[in-house]
Amino acid sequence: MIRMMGVDDTIETGRTGIELLDDPLLNKGTAFTEEERDAFELHGLLPPHVGSLEQQVTRRLRALRACDNPLERYAFLRDLQDINETLFYALLVGHAAELLPLVYTPTVGEGCQRFSEIWRRPRGLFLSYPNRDRIASILASPRLDRVRVIVVSDGERILGLGDQGTGGMGIPIGKLSLYTACAGIHPERTLPIFLDVGTDNQERLADPLYVGWRSPRVRGAEYDAFVAEFVAAVHRRWPDVLLQWEDFANHNAGRLLDIYRDRLCSFNDDIQGTAAVAAGTLLSAIAVTGVPLSEQRVAIVGAGSAGCGIADLLLRAMIDAGVPEPAARRRFFAVDRDGLLVDDMPGLRHAQRPFARARDELAGWQLEQPGAIGLLDVARNARPTVLIGVSGQPGAFSEAAVRMLASQVERPVIFPLSNPTSRAEATPEDLMRWTEGRALIGTGSPFPPVLWAGRQVPIAQTNNSYIFPGVGLGVLAVGARRVTDAMFMAAARSLATLSPARSDPHAPLLPPVGELRSVALTVAAAVARQAQADGVADPCSDEELQRRLRAEMWAPVYRPYRRVR
């Protein structure tokens, strides 16, 4: 157990020798001082050179860049995280623009697909269905006493890649790395958890190296009982924990959120975080186009949990802007695999019904062909000003549909948000060409600038990393008891205030990735104030709030150690 004398003060520990060096939260490698080497019996275990964190960062960065491909770099960084967390986060914070795409999207997708192949050391907890009677005892370990934030997944819908079984653990690990890198949540307070209920991915089941439970997915009542036992055990162990649901399939994501959001301080990042970053980026784009939110018409391709979450948050924003709810609903056009959602479609899910159009509203539409109403039909007849993709289907934004949209809108706003890069609905380069350089673009994964008309046009990475770290920081700072929808609206609005495009229409819609730590602080303050306004956190002064926020933010620097016996 680590005992800190203060966030930036001396750390007391009784661990010595190899035991100390093997603890990634305590290991300083060659940066242990001579005095610490004396006290903790490290002489002979380390080379005699006493180095610094800066030297170690330089050494690791050089080795990282020598790796042959992104997956090798991903594995390199995972190993470093398991060896020395302070060094890992110092590297990540200092080189965020270069390393975040390796730690998270897009490289994390391949990391999940090949998780069993590159498996080395355990991180977090794997709660498998055969061990369902042991959940409470697994969570009881004293080393988990300081946990404040949990990210949990069951691996059924990993990014746009589908069921990856236990490989889905790469997502909670990656998300929590961003909680620490972007919002400063101490790594000892974070816990990735994977609910291993089997997999229906036959490639994983046939792989002799697969490290997960070899069984078809548990579903129905047995699945629900397993999740219920997990939530109950978590609540007993950590009554005030923040739990983030991550990459659950559409048929479970919204349902589980509805069941547990009032029992546990929790949210679903795919639904609420994606909605907030899309809303924040759209508000930033509005500052460039000059077309108010009340006049926007929004087409969303992919009417799953993320798409419906985006529509729901934008609907509330329109209503707040003064549009009556029935009129606001008529400004949304949700397109799924069977085309535009229409109220007489069989099998509409609960979350989809509010955004399904009445069949009689479409009577005058000119259609390419009878039957399903596709995106091109929507572009021609609905004349949307905003196009958002969360379908996971590359090419879902066809050239014909985008050109049709651009022919009717001066500055179309287009967000292909699906991750990883291979699943994006269109590339920024194509979108710029199809709109003659007029589109305002945001993407879920990082893309390089596009050369257009002799200048480099930067592409905003409309990624949830702009939202969820700040949400977590704000929740912890004021001890919020629940996460409300209004807190995500506050996060979106605060993000929009940071848009470089507000002062320069040629600038990106969102701040650079290298500024995510300051972005998280701004978002956290807005989220915390909204939590207080919603009555789910106790009030405090602005000065006290800023003090709490900064007190929660850990910095990856080496601190002096004192041995306790």
C-alpha distance (Angstrom), angle and dihedral (degrees) to the residues before:
residue distance angle dihedral
M1 . . .
I2 3.80 . .
R3 3.78 117.9 .
M4 3.79 114.1 -163.6
M5 3.78 118.5 -159.0
G6 3.82 88.8 -153.7
V7 3.78 135.7 -25.4
D8 3.80 92.1 -84.3
D9 3.82 100.1 22.6
T10 3.78 139.1 88.5
I11 3.81 119.7 -43.7
E12 3.79 117.2 -140.2
T13 3.80 119.7 -151.9
G14 3.78 138.8 157.5
R15 3.78 95.0 -149.9
T16 3.79 118.0 112.4
G17 3.79 140.7 177.2
I18 3.80 118.5 -5.2
E19 3.81 91.4 -5.6
L20 3.80 89.4 61.4
L21 3.80 93.9 44.7
D22 3.81 91.2 48.6
D23 3.80 92.9 56.9
P24 3.83 107.6 90.4
L25 3.80 91.3 -159.3
L26 3.82 91.9 55.8
N27 3.79 105.4 28.4
K28 3.83 114.9 112.1
G29 3.81 96.5 168.8
T30 3.78 112.7 -160.5
A31 3.83 90.8 -3.5
F32 3.81 93.4 78.9
T33 3.80 106.6 115.8
E34 3.79 123.8 -124.5
E35 3.81 89.5 -105.5
E36 3.81 91.3 51.8
R37 3.79 91.2 47.5
D38 3.80 88.1 55.0
A39 3.80 94.4 46.9
F40 3.82 97.7 43.3
E41 3.82 99.5 39.2
L42 3.80 94.9 -115.0
H43 3.80 100.6 139.3
G44 3.79 110.1 118.5
L45 3.80 92.1 19.1
L46 3.79 92.2 76.7
P47 3.80 131.8 42.3
P48 3.81 110.7 -101.6
H49 3.80 95.8 -108.9
V50 3.81 113.2 105.0
G51 3.78 106.2 -148.3
S52 3.78 137.2 -179.0
L53 3.78 134.3 -118.9
E54 3.80 89.4 -110.6
Q55 3.80 91.4 56.2
Q56 3.80 90.8 48.1
V57 3.82 91.3 51.1
T58 3.80 90.1 51.9
R59 3.81 91.4 48.7
R60 3.82 94.5 48.3
L61 3.79 93.5 44.1
R62 3.79 90.5 54.0
A63 3.80 91.3 49.7
L64 3.81 91.7 46.2
R65 3.79 93.3 53.0
A66 3.80 89.9 51.0
C67 3.82 90.7 63.8
D68 3.79 113.6 108.3
N69 3.81 102.3 -130.3
P70 3.83 143.1 5.3
L71 3.82 94.5 -93.3
E72 3.80 91.2 54.8
R73 3.81 88.7 50.0
Y74 3.80 90.2 48.5
A75 3.81 91.1 52.2
F76 3.81 90.4 45.4
L77 3.80 91.4 54.6
R78 3.81 92.7 45.4
D79 3.81 88.9 53.7
L80 3.80 91.1 48.5
Q81 3.81 90.7 50.7
D82 3.81 89.4 53.5
I83 3.81 91.8 49.4
N84 3.80 105.4 39.6
E85 3.80 119.9 3.1
T86 3.80 96.2 -175.4
L87 3.79 91.2 55.2
F88 3.82 91.2 44.1
Y89 3.80 92.4 54.0
A90 3.79 94.3 41.5
L91 3.79 87.4 55.8
L92 3.81 92.7 45.1
V93 3.81 96.5 46.6
G94 3.79 93.4 44.9
H95 3.82 94.6 48.7
A96 3.81 102.5 27.6
A97 3.80 98.1 145.6
E98 3.80 91.3 54.2
L99 3.80 99.3 38.7
L100 3.81 107.4 35.6
P101 3.83 91.4 73.9
L102 3.82 86.9 55.7
V103 3.80 97.1 45.5
Y104 3.78 93.3 43.3
T105 3.80 136.3 2.9
P106 2.95 129.0 29.6
T107 3.82 99.2 13.4
V108 3.81 95.6 41.4
G109 3.82 87.6 69.8
E110 3.79 92.1 65.3
G111 3.80 88.4 39.2
C112 3.81 88.8 60.2
Q113 3.79 93.1 45.5
R114 3.81 90.9 52.1
F115 3.81 97.4 32.3
S116 3.81 94.7 122.4
E117 3.79 91.4 47.7
I118 3.81 94.4 54.9
W119 3.83 97.0 34.7
R120 3.80 112.0 137.3
R121 3.79 115.6 146.4
P122 3.81 133.2 12.5
R123 3.80 118.8 -103.7
G124 3.78 123.7 177.5
L125 3.80 123.9 -11.2
F126 3.79 131.4 -53.8
L127 3.80 109.1 -155.3
S128 3.80 105.7 -169.4
Y129 3.77 125.2 -167.6
P130 3.83 93.6 -118.0
N131 3.84 87.1 57.8
R132 3.80 94.6 49.7
D133 3.80 91.4 122.0
R134 3.80 90.8 55.9
I135 3.80 99.9 53.9
A136 3.81 95.6 105.5
S137 3.81 93.5 48.0
I138 3.82 91.6 47.6
L139 3.80 90.8 52.6
A140 3.82 92.0 46.9
S141 3.82 96.3 76.6
P142 3.84 110.3 128.0
R143 3.81 90.0 -135.1
L144 3.82 86.6 72.2
D145 3.80 96.1 55.0
R146 3.81 94.8 108.5
V147 3.82 97.5 49.3
R148 3.81 112.9 133.9
V149 3.83 104.0 159.0
I150 3.82 128.2 44.4
V151 3.80 127.6 -175.2
V152 3.81 112.8 -165.2
S153 3.81 132.6 -174.6
D154 3.78 137.5 169.6
G155 3.81 92.2 -154.8
E156 3.80 97.6 -125.0
R157 3.79 98.3 124.3
I158 3.78 109.4 25.2
L159 3.81 108.7 -177.4
G160 3.81 104.1 -59.5
L161 3.82 92.3 -36.3
G162 3.80 100.4 87.1
D163 3.80 128.0 -143.8
Q164 3.80 111.3 7.7
G165 3.79 98.3 164.1
T166 3.78 114.0 -149.5
G167 3.80 89.1 -8.5
G168 3.79 84.6 79.2
M169 3.81 87.7 79.1
G170 3.80 85.9 85.2
I171 3.81 88.3 74.4
P172 3.85 98.9 58.4
I173 3.80 89.5 43.4
G174 3.80 91.6 50.5
K175 3.80 95.2 44.0
L176 3.79 92.7 51.2
S177 3.79 90.3 48.6
L178 3.81 86.1 60.4
Y179 3.81 91.6 47.6
T180 3.79 87.0 59.8
A181 3.80 99.5 37.0
C182 3.82 96.1 44.1
A183 3.81 103.9 29.4
G184 3.79 102.2 23.5
I185 3.81 96.6 -121.6
H186 3.82 103.8 166.6
P187 3.83 108.8 -107.9
E188 3.82 90.5 -129.9
R189 3.81 87.4 63.3
T190 3.81 94.5 55.6
L191 3.80 127.4 83.0
P192 3.82 127.2 -175.8
I193 3.80 112.8 -153.9
F194 3.78 129.4 -171.0
L195 3.80 122.2 -161.4
D196 3.80 102.5 -150.0
V197 3.80 105.4 -159.1
G198 3.80 94.0 153.7
T199 3.80 129.5 -94.4
D200 3.78 138.6 -102.6
N201 3.80 90.9 -153.1
Q202 3.80 101.8 114.4
E203 3.80 92.2 -164.9
R204 3.81 89.9 59.9
L205 3.81 93.6 45.0
A206 3.81 91.0 50.6
D207 3.80 93.6 49.0
P208 3.84 109.8 101.6
L209 3.84 88.6 -153.1
Y210 3.82 94.4 55.3
V211 3.82 108.4 128.0
G212 3.81 98.2 -163.6
W213 3.79 134.0 88.9
R214 3.81 106.9 -70.2
S215 3.78 101.5 -133.8
P216 3.79 139.6 102.2
R217 3.80 111.9 -93.7
V218 3.77 117.4 -76.4
R219 3.79 109.1 -125.0
G220 3.77 142.3 171.6
A221 3.79 122.5 23.2
E222 3.81 93.5 -8.1
Y223 3.81 91.3 55.1
D224 3.80 92.7 47.3
A225 3.80 91.7 49.3
F226 3.81 90.7 50.7
V227 3.81 92.3 51.1
A228 3.81 90.7 45.5
E229 3.80 91.2 53.5
F230 3.80 90.0 48.3
V231 3.81 93.2 51.3
A232 3.80 92.5 45.8
A233 3.81 91.5 49.8
V234 3.81 91.8 48.3
H235 3.80 92.0 49.3
R236 3.81 92.0 50.0
R237 3.81 92.0 47.7
W238 3.82 98.3 42.1
P239 3.83 111.6 14.3
D240 3.83 92.0 179.2
V241 3.81 99.8 42.0
L242 3.82 123.1 130.0
L243 3.80 110.2 -130.3
Q244 3.81 122.7 -164.6
W245 3.81 118.6 -161.3
E246 3.79 109.9 -146.1
D247 3.83 136.0 -171.0
F248 3.78 99.3 -12.5
A249 3.82 115.2 156.8
N250 3.80 119.1 -95.1
H251 3.81 93.5 -104.0
N252 3.81 90.3 57.9
A253 3.82 107.0 27.3
G254 3.80 101.1 74.5
R255 3.79 93.3 31.2
L256 3.80 94.4 55.4
L257 3.80 91.2 45.3
D258 3.80 91.1 52.9
I259 3.80 92.1 48.4
Y260 3.79 98.5 47.3
R261 3.81 109.2 24.9
D262 3.81 91.5 92.0
R263 3.81 94.6 41.9
L264 3.79 97.3 50.5
C265 3.80 134.3 21.9
S266 3.79 95.1 -102.4
F267 3.79 146.3 132.6
N268 3.79 139.8 -176.9
D269 3.78 112.1 -119.1
D270 3.82 94.5 -162.5
I271 3.81 89.6 58.2
Q272 3.80 105.6 29.4
G273 3.80 103.7 22.2
T274 3.80 93.0 47.7
A275 3.80 89.8 47.8
A276 3.80 92.2 51.1
V277 3.80 96.1 48.9
A278 3.82 90.9 46.1
A279 3.80 90.6 49.4
G280 3.80 92.7 46.0
T281 3.79 92.0 49.8
L282 3.80 92.1 46.4
L283 3.81 90.4 51.5
S284 3.81 87.1 52.0
A285 3.81 90.9 50.7
I286 3.80 91.4 50.0
A287 3.79 88.4 60.9
V288 3.81 87.1 60.9
T289 3.82 100.4 40.5
G290 3.80 95.8 42.7
V291 3.83 90.1 -140.9
P292 3.83 107.8 128.3
L293 3.79 121.1 -127.6
S294 3.79 89.9 -112.0
E295 3.83 89.4 66.1
Q296 3.80 98.8 44.8
R297 3.81 121.5 112.8
V298 3.79 112.6 -155.5
A299 3.81 127.9 -154.0
I300 3.80 114.8 -170.2
V301 3.81 120.2 -167.3
G302 3.79 109.4 -156.9
A303 3.79 113.2 40.9
G304 3.78 96.7 -161.4
S305 3.78 126.3 116.3
A306 3.81 93.5 -63.5
G307 3.80 94.8 45.9
C308 3.79 93.5 47.8
G309 3.80 89.9 46.3
I310 3.81 90.9 54.1
A311 3.80 91.8 47.5
D312 3.79 92.0 48.7
L313 3.81 94.8 51.2
L314 3.81 93.5 44.5
L315 3.80 89.7 48.0
R316 3.80 90.6 55.8
A317 3.80 89.8 47.3
M318 3.83 90.3 53.3
I319 3.79 91.1 48.9
D320 3.81 89.1 50.1
A321 3.82 87.1 51.9
G322 3.80 89.6 59.6
V323 3.81 103.8 -94.2
P324 3.84 112.8 136.1
E325 3.80 110.3 -116.1
P326 3.86 97.2 -114.0
A327 3.81 90.8 50.7
A328 3.80 91.8 45.0
R329 3.81 92.0 52.7
R330 3.81 89.9 54.1
R331 3.81 88.5 61.6
F332 3.83 92.9 67.2
F333 3.80 126.9 83.8
A334 3.80 114.8 -175.9
V335 3.81 116.4 -165.4
D336 3.81 120.4 -167.1
R337 3.79 133.9 170.4
D338 3.82 91.9 -68.2
G339 3.80 93.6 46.2
L340 3.79 132.6 -104.5
L341 3.80 112.1 3.7
V342 3.81 108.4 -108.5
D343 3.80 124.4 -176.5
D344 3.84 95.2 -118.7
M345 3.82 93.9 54.4
P346 3.82 113.5 120.4
G347 3.79 117.9 -120.8
L348 3.81 99.7 23.8
R349 3.80 110.2 166.6
H350 3.79 122.2 -128.6
A351 3.82 93.2 -106.2
Q352 3.82 91.7 50.0
R353 3.80 98.9 51.6
P354 3.83 97.0 77.2
F355 3.82 89.4 58.2
A356 3.82 99.4 42.3
R357 3.82 111.5 112.9
A358 3.78 121.9 -127.5
R359 3.80 110.4 -106.5
D360 3.79 92.8 -130.0
E361 3.85 90.3 58.0
L362 3.80 88.3 65.9
A363 3.79 97.5 50.5
G364 3.81 94.1 108.3
W365 3.80 97.1 44.2
Q366 3.79 119.5 122.9
L367 3.81 106.9 -133.5
E368 3.78 131.6 -163.7
Q369 3.78 89.3 -133.3
P370 3.81 137.6 -15.1
G371 3.79 117.5 -84.6
A372 3.78 127.3 36.0
I373 3.80 115.6 31.5
G374 3.80 107.6 -129.1
L375 3.80 133.7 -161.3
L376 3.82 92.3 -92.3
D377 3.81 89.3 56.2
V378 3.79 90.2 49.4
A379 3.81 91.7 48.7
R380 3.83 92.1 50.3
N381 3.81 98.5 44.2
A382 3.81 106.9 26.6
R383 3.82 95.4 39.1
P384 3.84 94.0 -149.0
T385 3.78 119.0 -159.2
V386 3.82 93.5 -160.5
L387 3.82 128.2 47.5
I388 3.81 118.3 -170.3
G389 3.81 124.7 -179.1
V390 3.82 125.5 -159.4
S391 3.79 96.9 147.8
G392 3.80 100.9 110.9
Q393 3.81 86.5 -134.3
P394 3.82 116.5 124.2
G395 3.78 111.0 -138.3
A396 3.80 93.9 22.3
F397 3.82 88.2 130.5
S398 3.80 98.8 66.9
E399 3.77 121.5 -157.4
A400 3.81 91.0 -119.5
A401 3.81 93.1 52.7
V402 3.80 94.3 46.3
R403 3.81 92.6 46.7
M404 3.80 90.0 49.4
L405 3.82 90.7 50.6
A406 3.81 92.1 47.2
S407 3.80 92.0 50.2
Q408 3.79 89.4 63.2
V409 3.82 102.8 36.8
E410 3.80 126.4 57.7
R411 3.84 96.3 -149.9
P412 3.81 109.6 16.0
V413 3.81 115.8 -163.4
I414 3.81 110.0 -138.9
F415 3.82 125.1 -178.7
P416 3.85 117.5 179.9
L417 3.80 94.4 -174.0
S418 3.82 104.0 168.3
N419 3.80 117.4 122.0
P420 2.97 143.3 -105.9
T421 3.81 106.0 36.6
S422 3.81 91.9 -107.1
R423 3.82 89.3 62.0
A424 3.81 98.3 50.9
E425 3.82 113.0 128.3
A426 3.82 89.7 -128.8
T427 3.79 138.5 -12.0
P428 3.80 120.7 -105.9
E429 3.80 89.8 -122.8
D430 3.82 91.4 58.6
L431 3.79 92.5 43.7
M432 3.79 91.8 52.7
R433 3.79 90.9 49.6
W434 3.81 95.1 45.9
T435 3.83 92.0 49.1
E436 3.81 95.7 40.3
G437 3.78 90.6 -116.2
R438 3.81 95.1 -56.0
A439 3.82 100.0 110.0
L440 3.79 123.1 106.8
I441 3.79 102.6 -142.4
G442 3.79 135.2 -161.8
T443 3.82 123.4 174.6
G444 3.79 133.5 -165.6
S445 3.81 93.7 -134.5
P446 3.81 126.4 40.4
F447 3.80 117.7 -85.9
P448 3.81 127.2 -179.1
P449 3.82 120.6 -109.6
V450 3.79 116.4 -81.6
L451 3.79 120.2 -125.0
W452 3.79 107.9 -130.3
A453 3.81 129.8 162.8
G454 3.77 91.4 -11.7
R455 3.80 97.8 -51.8
Q456 3.78 136.2 91.1
V457 3.81 110.6 -112.3
P458 3.83 110.4 -155.6
I459 3.82 117.5 -138.3
A460 3.80 118.2 -138.1
Q461 3.79 113.7 -129.0
T462 3.79 99.4 -135.1
N463 3.78 92.4 -162.8
N464 3.80 130.2 152.2
S465 3.80 89.2 -119.6
Y466 3.82 85.6 84.7
I467 3.81 89.7 62.6
F468 3.80 120.4 24.8
P469 3.84 99.3 55.2
G470 3.81 89.8 54.8
V471 3.80 91.5 45.4
G472 3.79 89.8 54.1
L473 3.79 93.1 46.7
G474 3.79 92.2 49.6
V475 3.80 92.4 48.4
L476 3.81 92.8 50.7
A477 3.79 94.9 44.3
V478 3.81 94.3 58.6
G479 3.80 98.6 25.9
A480 3.80 93.5 -118.5
R481 3.79 111.9 -160.1
R482 3.81 95.3 -154.3
V483 3.81 138.7 13.3
T484 3.81 111.4 -122.6
D485 3.79 130.2 -162.0
A486 3.80 88.7 -118.5
M487 3.81 89.1 61.2
F488 3.82 89.2 61.0
M489 3.78 91.0 48.1
A490 3.80 88.2 52.6
A491 3.82 89.3 49.8
A492 3.82 91.0 51.8
R493 3.80 93.8 49.0
S494 3.80 93.0 47.1
L495 3.81 90.8 50.2
A496 3.81 90.3 52.6
T497 3.81 90.7 55.7
L498 3.82 88.4 62.1
S499 3.82 95.5 54.7
P500 3.83 112.8 127.9
A501 3.82 87.2 -151.4
R502 3.80 90.3 70.0
S503 3.80 89.0 75.8
D504 3.81 99.8 24.9
P505 3.84 119.0 33.7
H506 3.81 89.8 -159.2
A507 3.82 92.5 56.6
P508 3.83 124.6 93.7
L509 3.79 118.5 -82.5
L510 3.82 91.7 -122.2
P511 3.82 134.6 39.2
P512 3.81 117.1 -93.8
V513 3.79 117.7 -84.6
G514 3.80 89.2 -114.7
E515 3.82 88.4 68.9
L516 3.81 96.3 54.4
R517 3.80 92.3 112.7
S518 3.81 92.4 59.8
V519 3.82 89.7 40.9
A520 3.81 89.6 55.8
L521 3.80 90.9 52.1
T522 3.82 92.0 52.8
V523 3.81 93.3 45.2
A524 3.81 91.1 46.1
A525 3.80 92.7 54.4
A526 3.81 91.3 51.5
V527 3.81 92.3 46.1
A528 3.80 92.3 48.2
R529 3.81 93.1 50.1
Q530 3.82 90.3 48.7
A531 3.81 90.6 49.7
Q532 3.79 88.5 54.8
A533 3.81 91.5 46.8
D534 3.81 89.9 50.2
G535 3.80 91.0 52.6
V536 3.81 95.3 -118.1
A537 3.82 93.8 111.3
D538 3.78 132.9 39.5
P539 3.82 115.7 -104.5
C540 3.79 124.2 -107.8
S541 3.79 136.6 169.2
D542 3.80 122.0 -86.0
E543 3.79 89.4 -111.6
E544 3.79 91.6 52.6
L545 3.81 91.3 46.6
Q546 3.81 92.0 53.6
R547 3.80 90.2 47.8
R548 3.82 91.3 52.1
L549 3.77 93.4 46.8
R550 3.78 93.3 52.2
A551 3.80 91.9 43.3
E552 3.82 89.1 57.6
M553 3.82 93.0 52.3
W554 3.78 111.5 93.9
A555 3.81 118.0 -159.6
P556 3.82 120.2 -147.1
V557 3.80 99.5 -120.5
Y558 3.78 130.6 125.0
R559 3.78 115.0 -102.5
P560 3.82 128.2 -161.8
Y561 3.82 117.2 -94.1
R562 3.77 130.8 -140.1
R563 3.79 121.0 -163.7
V564 3.80 118.3 -128.0
R565 3.79 121.4 -168.5
